């Protein structure tokens, strides 16, 4: 496996573990709030502590609470795998 593919697979595994951790540890009402805060922090990604990586993570966390967004995200991920 090429190095970039291995890094991509490792990143996907880490994000999946983080998503499961958030699903089990953060209460349902707060997941949307945490997701929006991550997205807002990602917009300020040019600052040293914050990063643009926070935007997709915020969308994934918010999608755990918002059913329509979750369905759309899963359908899009399924299309990429084919």
N, C-alpha and C positions, 0 to 999 in steps of 0.2 A: 504494500500500500504506500502511496506517495506521502511524503511528509505533510503536505497541505491537507490531504484527505484525512490523515490521522488526526491532525489538529482540529479539523472541522468536526469529526466524529467525537473527539474528546469534549469539544465545546458544547455539542448537542447533549451529550450525557450529563455534563455539569448543569446545563440549563434545565434539563428534565428533573434532576435531583433537587435543584433550587425551587422549581415550580411545585414539586411534591411537598417540600418542606413548608413553603408558604401556604399551600392548601391545608396542611394539617395544623400549623401553628397560628396562623392569623385568622381571626374571626371573619365570617362572611361579609359583614358590613364594612369592615375596615380594609378589605382587599382592594376595593375600588378606590378608596382614599389613598392607600399606599401606591397603587398603580399610577394615579394622577400625580402624586408627588414625585415619583420616579420620572415620569414624562417631563414634568416641569424642571426637574434637575437636569435632565438630559438636554433640554433646550439651552441651558447654560453650560453646555459641554466644553466650551472654550476655556472655562476656568480650570485651574490645576487639579482640584479635588474631584470635580464632577466630570462626567464623560458622556459622549454621545451613545455609549452602550446602554445607558439608562432608559433610552426611549423604547427600544424593543422589549426590554425587560418589563417596563411599566405597562406596555400594551398587553403582554402575556399575563401579568399579575391581575390587571383590571379585567381581562377576559375570563378569568376564573369566576367572577361574579356576574358578568353580563352575558346572559345566554345567547343572544343574537350574535354578539361579537365573537363569542367562543365557537359557535357553529361555523361562522364565516372563516375564522382562523384555521379550524380543523379541516374544512373543505379545501382551503388554499394549500395547506400542508400536504394533504392527500394528493392534490394535483401535481405537486413538485416531485413526489416520490416516483411517479410513473415515468 
